[in-house]
Amino acid sequence: MEYVEVARAESPRGEVVLRKRHDPEAGPKAPSVLELRVNGVFVMDTAETSSEKGLASVALTQVEHPRSVLVGGLGLGFTVHEVLTDPRVEGVAVVEVEDALVGWMRDGTVPHGPAYLADERLRVVVADIRTAMAEATPEAYDLVLLDVDNGPGFLVHDGNVEVYQRAFLEQARTAVRPGGALVVWSAAESPALQSEMRTVFGNAVAVPHDVALQSRDEQYWVYLSRRRA
């Protein structure tokens, strides 16, 4: 496999890198894949996007009227783009902690970025999701989707462990309207996360999601809870 660095940035959380990946055995006409890494850890790429899209599609089936949506984690934009394909959605706030990544999406360093961010229903907030959730207006959202790390078992940033714990989940519940839902993506099964969500919301469902990642079969997980009152 061959790699070419496209962009690199340093932040208080470490190093964020975009690079192109090309398989020489696939031939010179085979498309390159854009890959995002944080502190050397693979986060996502443009070859396998079904997990990001799946997070959105699973979430959107949980709410009858998902007018207002919060997405935690911009990444390469596939989750928020999938949310915006739903005509029921009237407004989306996407919270991304890495300012450089937002810039790469806006300026075309990520080629599909400008088109994905052009939707007038979308508002991009550069902030830590923990801060954004603490400051959220009560019952502001019909849906809250969280894809800010690789899940509680494979953290890119140790501080993100709080996103999967009770205090943060209680803030998320406050931000969700009755009838709305919280949906959380994880790279691995996490009974502890499901238990915390069940404690906070009174319900929690784990949905497995099978993907092929760089010729390997993997299973990711989506955890969802509904706010009933």
Backbone bond lengths (Angstrom), bond angles and torsions (degrees), N, CA, C in turn:
res aa  C-N    CA-C-N  psi(-1)  N-CA   C-N-CA  omega(-1)  CA-C   N-CA-C  phi
1 M - - - 1.461 - - 1.533 109.69 -
2 E 1.328 116.65 137.41 1.458 121.90 179.44 1.529 109.86 -109.38
3 Y 1.334 116.44 142.55 1.465 121.63 -177.91 1.523 109.80 -128.87
4 V 1.336 114.82 140.15 1.461 121.69 174.35 1.524 107.60 -130.21
5 E 1.330 116.78 125.06 1.461 120.19 179.50 1.524 110.45 -72.86
6 V 1.317 116.30 132.03 1.454 122.73 -179.62 1.525 111.38 -100.56
7 A 1.322 116.57 -43.23 1.469 120.80 -179.10 1.515 108.91 -157.51
8 R 1.342 114.38 152.61 1.463 120.35 -179.44 1.523 108.34 -145.54
9 A 1.334 116.63 142.02 1.462 121.10 177.02 1.525 109.31 -146.06
10 E 1.335 114.31 151.16 1.463 121.32 174.64 1.524 108.22 -110.52
11 S 1.317 115.77 139.52 1.460 121.70 176.73 1.523 108.29 -136.43
12 P 1.333 117.87 173.15 1.471 119.02 177.20 1.523 113.26 -57.39
13 R 1.331 117.60 -17.56 1.461 121.26 -178.64 1.522 112.09 -95.64
14 G 1.345 116.42 -7.23 1.454 119.44 178.62 1.506 112.79 127.40
15 E 1.327 116.37 -144.71 1.460 123.68 -170.25 1.527 110.93 -106.57
16 V 1.337 115.11 132.89 1.464 121.79 176.08 1.527 107.28 -118.52
17 V 1.333 116.74 126.70 1.464 121.12 -173.93 1.528 110.41 -131.96
18 L 1.317 115.66 133.68 1.457 122.91 167.66 1.522 107.87 -106.41
19 R 1.318 116.46 132.25 1.456 118.56 176.42 1.523 110.08 -144.01
20 K 1.347 115.50 154.17 1.447 121.57 175.70 1.524 109.39 -94.14
21 R 1.315 115.09 140.18 1.461 122.02 179.49 1.528 108.51 -119.44
22 H 1.339 115.52 131.24 1.462 119.76 -179.91 1.524 109.22 -136.68
23 D 1.317 115.11 135.64 1.464 121.58 178.11 1.525 108.33 -96.36
24 P 1.347 119.07 109.18 1.463 121.04 -178.07 1.521 112.75 -58.96
25 E 1.329 116.93 -29.94 1.460 120.22 -178.91 1.533 111.79 -69.67
26 A 1.332 116.54 -17.96 1.462 120.20 179.71 1.520 111.95 -80.62
27 G 1.340 116.73 -9.30 1.456 120.32 178.50 1.514 112.48 96.76
28 P 1.328 117.58 158.86 1.471 121.53 -174.90 1.520 113.75 -66.99
29 K 1.326 118.61 -22.20 1.456 121.24 -177.70 1.533 112.77 -88.90
30 A 1.301 116.37 -6.36 1.462 119.70 179.35 1.534 109.46 -68.22
31 P 1.330 118.41 136.30 1.470 119.84 -177.20 1.530 111.77 -68.13
32 S 1.339 114.78 145.22 1.461 119.63 173.86 1.523 109.29 -77.58
33 V 1.310 114.76 155.94 1.463 121.97 -179.88 1.519 108.49 -110.65
34 L 1.322 116.92 132.60 1.453 121.26 176.25 1.525 108.40 -88.82
35 E 1.320 115.26 132.19 1.461 121.18 -173.28 1.530 109.79 -127.43
36 L 1.325 116.56 135.98 1.459 122.61 177.54 1.519 109.74 -107.51
37 R 1.345 115.66 128.65 1.467 121.46 176.65 1.525 109.29 -129.10
38 V 1.311 116.28 142.95 1.460 122.76 177.51 1.518 107.86 -126.02
39 N 1.344 116.03 121.65 1.464 121.46 -176.27 1.525 111.88 51.80
40 G 1.329 115.62 38.63 1.455 121.38 177.66 1.510 115.14 81.39
41 V 1.327 117.74 -3.36 1.459 121.97 -176.99 1.526 109.76 -97.59
42 F 1.331 116.27 129.62 1.459 120.70 176.31 1.528 109.75 -62.09
43 V 1.325 116.20 131.23 1.462 121.28 178.34 1.523 110.90 -110.31
44 M 1.340 116.85 -51.24 1.458 120.98 179.88 1.510 109.50 -168.21
45 D 1.351 115.70 167.85 1.456 120.08 174.58 1.520 109.74 -145.71
46 T 1.330 115.58 -179.11 1.462 120.23 -178.16 1.523 112.00 -94.40
47 A 1.332 118.12 2.22 1.459 121.19 179.32 1.518 111.58 -85.94
48 E 1.323 116.82 -40.74 1.457 121.81 -178.10 1.519 108.29 -121.89
49 T 1.310 115.60 100.02 1.465 120.85 -176.54 1.527 112.60 -114.33
50 S 1.326 117.32 5.73 1.462 119.23 -174.83 1.520 112.34 -67.42
51 S 1.340 117.54 -28.82 1.467 118.07 179.77 1.518 111.43 -70.41
52 E 1.364 116.83 -40.10 1.467 119.81 177.05 1.532 110.57 -65.84
53 K 1.327 116.28 -44.39 1.464 119.83 178.46 1.525 111.10 -67.73
54 G 1.348 115.84 -36.45 1.458 119.88 179.44 1.510 112.69 -63.88
55 L 1.329 116.76 -36.70 1.460 120.29 176.50 1.519 110.12 -57.34
56 A 1.320 116.14 -45.29 1.462 120.48 -179.76 1.519 111.74 -67.66
57 S 1.329 116.90 -46.09 1.462 119.28 -175.52 1.519 111.48 -66.35
58 V 1.329 117.80 -39.83 1.468 120.46 176.68 1.521 110.04 -62.30
59 A 1.331 116.43 -45.18 1.460 120.70 -178.60 1.518 111.97 -62.04
60 L 1.326 116.34 -42.78 1.459 120.12 -175.09 1.520 112.72 -67.48
61 T 1.332 117.26 -22.11 1.466 119.55 176.79 1.518 112.68 -77.43
62 Q 1.328 117.17 -11.83 1.465 120.61 -173.78 1.524 113.42 -87.22
63 V 1.328 116.87 -15.04 1.460 120.51 -172.65 1.527 109.25 -128.03
64 E 1.310 115.92 132.90 1.461 119.88 -177.96 1.523 111.84 -69.47
65 H 1.324 116.46 -39.35 1.462 120.67 -177.32 1.540 109.83 -129.61
66 P 1.338 118.31 79.28 1.468 121.05 -179.34 1.529 111.62 -79.93
67 R 1.331 115.97 65.67 1.466 119.61 -175.32 1.527 111.66 -69.43
68 S 1.337 116.38 -42.12 1.462 121.27 -175.54 1.524 109.34 -120.50
69 V 1.337 116.12 124.80 1.463 121.40 -173.12 1.526 109.92 -129.37
70 L 1.318 115.90 138.51 1.461 122.52 171.31 1.519 108.17 -112.56
71 V 1.331 116.70 128.05 1.459 122.28 176.07 1.521 107.87 -114.35
72 G 1.307 116.76 121.20 1.452 121.61 175.83 1.516 109.87 -92.82
73 G 1.342 116.81 109.38 1.456 122.26 -178.25 1.506 112.04 106.03
74 L 1.339 117.08 110.45 1.462 121.20 176.73 1.516 111.45 -79.98
75 G 1.347 116.51 -44.08 1.456 119.38 -176.89 1.513 111.25 56.15
76 L 1.323 116.55 -132.01 1.466 121.98 176.90 1.524 111.54 -97.54
77 G 1.325 116.17 12.29 1.455 121.25 167.45 1.513 117.37 90.72
78 F 1.324 118.71 0.97 1.464 119.51 -171.66 1.529 113.14 -72.69
79 T 1.328 117.37 -35.07 1.465 118.97 178.60 1.519 110.96 -66.84
80 V 1.332 116.68 -50.59 1.458 119.33 -177.77 1.524 110.99 -65.75
81 H 1.324 117.82 -34.40 1.457 120.29 177.72 1.528 110.73 -63.96
82 E 1.319 116.72 -41.17 1.466 120.61 178.20 1.524 110.88 -64.71
83 V 1.334 117.18 -40.16 1.464 120.39 176.66 1.524 110.10 -58.34
84 L 1.319 116.55 -42.06 1.465 121.06 -175.71 1.522 113.68 -73.51
85 T 1.325 117.99 -10.35 1.463 119.62 174.68 1.520 111.77 -75.73
86 D 1.331 117.01 -13.03 1.467 121.40 -179.14 1.525 109.10 -85.31
87 P 1.322 118.65 117.58 1.468 120.20 -176.77 1.529 114.04 -67.60
88 R 1.328 117.29 -13.57 1.462 119.84 177.75 1.524 111.81 -73.28
89 V 1.329 116.47 -20.96 1.465 121.81 -175.78 1.529 109.55 -77.59
90 E 1.322 115.40 124.70 1.467 121.18 -179.42 1.523 112.78 -102.55
91 G 1.328 117.32 -25.24 1.455 120.38 -179.91 1.514 111.08 -157.72
92 V 1.338 115.97 140.23 1.462 122.06 178.67 1.521 108.81 -131.73
93 A 1.321 116.35 130.00 1.465 121.93 169.49 1.523 106.95 -108.25
94 V 1.328 117.05 122.80 1.456 120.64 176.49 1.524 107.89 -110.64
95 V 1.318 116.46 127.80 1.460 122.81 -176.50 1.527 108.68 -106.89
96 E 1.329 116.74 120.17 1.465 122.43 -180.00 1.525 109.41 -130.50
97 V 1.321 116.14 128.61 1.459 120.52 -174.93 1.538 112.46 -79.40
98 E 1.320 117.58 -26.21 1.468 120.69 -175.60 1.531 110.81 -93.71
99 D 1.317 115.45 105.49 1.460 121.47 -179.18 1.526 111.79 -60.09
100 A 1.331 117.21 -36.94 1.468 120.57 -179.62 1.517 111.00 -61.77
101 L 1.319 117.23 -39.80 1.457 120.48 -179.47 1.530 111.02 -64.98
102 V 1.319 116.24 -40.50 1.472 120.00 175.49 1.526 109.67 -60.50
103 G 1.332 116.50 -42.99 1.463 120.59 178.65 1.520 112.51 -61.57
104 W 1.326 117.42 -42.16 1.464 121.00 179.64 1.527 111.35 -65.05
105 M 1.338 116.44 -34.14 1.457 119.74 176.46 1.531 110.72 -69.53
106 R 1.327 116.17 -37.07 1.470 119.96 -176.40 1.521 112.59 -76.15
107 D 1.335 117.12 -36.80 1.473 118.60 -171.66 1.525 113.63 -94.13
108 G 1.328 117.94 3.06 1.450 120.31 176.63 1.509 115.35 90.63
109 T 1.340 117.74 1.14 1.457 119.23 172.70 1.528 109.35 -56.91
110 V 1.328 115.84 -40.23 1.464 122.00 164.74 1.533 105.14 -90.71
111 P 1.324 119.40 108.23 1.462 121.10 -168.03 1.522 115.69 -54.78
112 H 1.322 117.94 -37.48 1.462 118.73 -179.54 1.520 112.51 -84.29
113 G 1.329 117.64 -4.26 1.461 121.92 -173.22 1.518 115.16 -58.03
114 P 1.339 119.62 -52.91 1.467 119.69 -177.37 1.529 113.03 -56.87
115 A 1.323 117.25 -40.32 1.464 119.85 179.41 1.522 111.05 -67.13
116 Y 1.326 116.71 -39.64 1.464 120.19 -179.19 1.524 111.63 -66.28
117 L 1.327 117.32 -34.13 1.467 120.48 -176.81 1.522 113.02 -90.33
118 A 1.328 117.53 -0.32 1.461 120.44 -174.83 1.518 113.40 -80.23
119 D 1.316 118.00 -14.97 1.467 120.65 -177.31 1.531 109.89 -61.89
120 E 1.328 116.36 126.79 1.467 121.20 -175.54 1.523 112.61 -68.40
121 R 1.317 117.44 -13.10 1.465 120.31 177.28 1.523 112.19 -80.88
122 L 1.331 117.47 -9.45 1.452 122.14 -172.33 1.524 112.38 -97.37
123 R 1.332 115.50 134.59 1.465 122.52 174.01 1.522 107.88 -124.53
124 V 1.338 116.80 123.96 1.463 122.24 -179.47 1.519 109.32 -98.71
125 V 1.322 115.89 126.57 1.467 122.26 -179.85 1.528 108.07 -116.86
126 V 1.332 117.13 121.18 1.461 121.17 176.71 1.521 107.75 -90.65
127 A 1.322 115.86 104.39 1.463 121.26 -176.11 1.526 109.12 -168.52
128 D 1.311 115.45 163.47 1.458 121.51 170.52 1.525 107.81 -73.63
129 I 1.319 117.48 133.26 1.456 120.63 -177.97 1.525 111.29 -59.45
130 R 1.325 117.71 -29.07 1.465 120.01 178.97 1.522 110.71 -66.67
131 T 1.328 116.79 -39.69 1.457 120.64 176.83 1.520 110.61 -68.68
132 A 1.321 116.26 -45.44 1.463 120.38 -179.07 1.525 111.48 -60.59
133 M 1.316 117.06 -39.58 1.452 119.86 -178.99 1.526 111.36 -71.61
134 A 1.319 116.63 -38.16 1.462 120.22 178.52 1.526 111.16 -63.83
135 E 1.332 117.01 -30.48 1.464 121.72 -177.50 1.528 113.23 -95.95
136 A 1.331 117.46 -0.55 1.461 120.71 -176.12 1.530 111.27 -67.26
137 T 1.316 116.24 143.01 1.450 121.67 174.97 1.526 109.72 -67.66
138 P 1.326 118.34 133.80 1.469 119.71 178.74 1.531 111.66 -54.77
139 E 1.323 114.86 137.10 1.467 123.24 176.70 1.534 111.94 56.81
140 A 1.347 115.22 39.17 1.467 120.32 -178.79 1.523 112.90 -83.84
141 Y 1.344 117.61 -22.59 1.458 120.52 -169.60 1.527 112.23 -126.56
142 D 1.319 114.59 145.46 1.458 120.58 171.80 1.525 110.68 -84.08
143 L 1.329 116.04 -28.47 1.459 121.95 -179.96 1.516 109.80 -139.54
144 V 1.334 115.68 137.88 1.464 121.78 169.12 1.522 106.87 -123.87
145 L 1.338 116.55 120.21 1.465 122.94 179.52 1.516 108.36 -113.11
146 L 1.321 116.93 128.73 1.463 121.04 -177.38 1.527 110.75 -118.32
147 D 1.324 115.11 119.52 1.467 122.51 174.50 1.521 107.15 -141.75
148 V 1.327 115.69 60.87 1.465 120.69 -172.82 1.520 112.76 -98.81
149 D 1.320 117.47 -7.92 1.458 121.42 -179.55 1.522 107.38 -156.47
150 N 1.330 117.13 -173.04 1.459 120.17 179.17 1.520 112.97 -87.52
151 G 1.335 116.77 14.35 1.453 120.53 -178.50 1.511 111.20 101.92
152 P 1.328 117.91 167.11 1.464 120.67 -173.91 1.520 114.46 -64.90
153 G 1.335 117.67 -19.69 1.459 120.00 -178.49 1.509 114.82 -93.50
154 F 1.345 117.83 -10.29 1.468 121.58 -176.52 1.521 110.02 -139.20
155 L 1.325 116.50 60.91 1.453 121.57 -173.84 1.524 112.14 -71.68
156 V 1.328 115.91 134.86 1.458 121.58 169.62 1.523 109.43 -79.43
157 H 1.340 116.07 -41.65 1.464 122.67 176.64 1.517 108.79 -119.75
158 D 1.328 116.92 124.79 1.463 120.60 -175.90 1.530 112.18 -57.59
159 G 1.342 116.96 -34.26 1.453 119.82 -177.98 1.519 113.34 -64.01
160 N 1.333 116.48 -20.24 1.461 119.70 -179.55 1.523 113.34 -70.80
161 V 1.321 117.37 -6.90 1.462 119.41 176.13 1.528 110.81 -57.18
162 E 1.344 116.33 -28.53 1.463 120.21 -179.14 1.526 112.05 -64.42
163 V 1.332 116.88 -26.60 1.465 120.54 -178.60 1.526 111.32 -63.61
164 Y 1.319 116.36 -23.29 1.464 121.03 -176.43 1.528 112.57 -103.95
165 Q 1.310 116.19 11.69 1.463 120.34 -176.82 1.523 111.60 -111.49
166 R 1.322 115.08 167.94 1.460 121.70 -166.46 1.522 114.15 -59.73
167 A 1.336 118.10 -43.80 1.469 119.62 -175.47 1.525 111.24 -60.18
168 F 1.331 116.67 -44.18 1.462 120.07 178.89 1.524 110.80 -68.21
169 L 1.317 117.20 -42.30 1.461 120.54 -179.53 1.524 111.40 -63.10
170 E 1.321 117.33 -32.12 1.466 120.37 175.59 1.526 111.01 -67.27
171 Q 1.334 116.38 -37.81 1.465 119.54 175.45 1.528 110.27 -64.68
172 A 1.315 116.30 -39.66 1.460 120.21 178.10 1.526 110.68 -63.57
173 R 1.310 117.20 -41.35 1.466 120.36 178.65 1.526 110.73 -61.71
174 T 1.318 116.56 -40.26 1.462 120.48 178.02 1.516 111.56 -62.24
175 A 1.339 116.90 -35.37 1.461 121.45 -177.80 1.523 112.79 -76.86
176 V 1.339 117.09 -15.84 1.462 121.35 -177.37 1.528 110.24 -93.74
177 R 1.311 116.49 135.72 1.455 121.39 177.53 1.529 110.86 -72.99
178 P 1.317 117.93 152.62 1.469 119.66 172.09 1.525 110.46 -54.05
179 G 1.321 116.01 133.18 1.453 121.00 -174.31 1.512 113.51 91.36
180 G 1.332 116.35 -10.50 1.452 121.00 178.99 1.514 111.90 -88.21
181 A 1.341 115.84 -172.88 1.455 119.38 -174.04 1.521 111.86 -149.19
182 L 1.325 114.30 152.87 1.461 123.64 169.57 1.519 107.17 -110.03
183 V 1.333 116.56 132.23 1.458 121.83 179.80 1.526 108.25 -129.89
184 V 1.343 116.66 129.57 1.465 122.21 -173.52 1.526 109.00 -126.83
185 W 1.337 116.28 131.74 1.462 122.05 178.06 1.524 110.00 -93.66
186 S 1.347 116.36 143.10 1.456 121.39 177.74 1.522 109.54 -143.63
187 A 1.326 116.32 141.45 1.461 121.15 179.41 1.515 112.31 -74.47
188 A 1.319 117.72 -15.14 1.465 121.07 -178.94 1.523 109.31 -145.13
189 E 1.309 115.14 159.11 1.452 119.98 177.86 1.526 109.71 -61.72
190 S 1.335 117.00 137.80 1.455 121.49 -177.54 1.529 110.51 -138.79
191 P 1.320 117.54 87.26 1.465 120.07 176.61 1.527 112.24 -57.48
192 A 1.338 117.35 -31.95 1.465 120.38 179.94 1.526 110.52 -65.20
193 L 1.332 117.41 -42.45 1.467 120.73 177.48 1.525 110.07 -63.87
194 Q 1.312 116.95 -45.12 1.462 119.89 179.57 1.527 111.17 -60.49
195 S 1.328 116.69 -39.26 1.457 121.09 178.54 1.528 111.61 -64.67
196 E 1.349 116.58 -42.94 1.463 119.98 178.70 1.525 111.34 -64.05
197 M 1.320 116.45 -41.89 1.464 120.11 179.42 1.530 110.78 -65.70
198 R 1.321 116.25 -38.44 1.462 119.54 178.52 1.526 110.86 -65.98
199 T 1.325 116.22 -38.26 1.460 120.05 178.90 1.528 110.81 -63.18
200 V 1.338 116.64 -41.77 1.455 121.44 -175.86 1.536 111.85 -77.24
201 F 1.316 117.23 -42.39 1.465 121.18 -173.36 1.530 113.48 -100.66
202 G 1.339 116.51 -16.84 1.457 119.60 -175.02 1.514 112.81 85.32
203 N 1.332 117.62 0.33 1.469 121.92 178.95 1.514 108.55 -161.89
204 A 1.317 116.31 151.18 1.462 121.69 176.61 1.520 108.63 -164.78
205 V 1.329 116.01 131.98 1.457 122.50 -179.59 1.517 108.76 -121.78
206 A 1.329 116.93 136.87 1.457 122.87 176.32 1.523 109.03 -103.65
207 V 1.329 117.23 126.05 1.461 122.41 -178.41 1.527 108.58 -117.79
208 P 1.345 119.11 113.56 1.469 120.35 177.60 1.512 111.28 -73.39
209 H 1.339 115.55 150.29 1.463 120.77 -178.02 1.530 107.74 -138.52
210 D 1.331 117.66 112.18 1.458 123.19 -177.94 1.527 110.37 -86.29
211 V 1.332 116.03 133.97 1.466 121.03 178.16 1.528 109.24 -138.94
212 A 1.333 115.70 159.10 1.460 122.36 170.53 1.520 107.09 -106.14
213 L 1.319 116.97 114.86 1.460 122.07 -175.47 1.516 109.55 -116.80
214 Q 1.352 115.99 109.37 1.465 121.61 -179.20 1.528 110.49 49.27
215 S 1.333 115.31 50.57 1.472 124.23 176.30 1.523 113.33 72.71
216 R 1.334 117.28 10.23 1.467 120.76 176.23 1.526 108.77 -112.98
217 D 1.325 115.05 139.82 1.458 119.69 174.06 1.521 109.13 -82.55
218 E 1.337 116.86 124.40 1.450 122.60 -179.29 1.530 109.08 -126.97
219 Q 1.313 115.21 160.05 1.459 120.58 175.03 1.524 108.97 -128.05
220 Y 1.323 115.81 118.58 1.451 122.21 175.33 1.526 108.57 -102.50
221 W 1.336 115.35 174.43 1.461 119.94 -175.43 1.525 110.82 -136.62
222 V 1.309 114.71 143.14 1.456 122.29 173.02 1.525 107.55 -120.08
223 Y 1.337 116.00 126.05 1.467 121.64 179.33 1.522 108.55 -109.63
224 L 1.316 116.04 132.65 1.457 118.44 -178.11 1.529 111.84 -136.64
225 S 1.304 113.99 142.61 1.469 123.52 176.86 1.519 108.75 -133.98
226 R 1.312 116.48 141.55 1.463 122.05 176.59 1.516 110.01 -105.46
227 R 1.335 115.72 142.36 1.446 119.90 172.94 1.536 108.42 -90.92
228 R 1.289 115.98 113.97 1.468 120.40 -173.88 1.515 113.05 -90.52
229 A 1.324 117.09 -21.44 1.472 119.52 -179.77 1.518 108.73 -157.18
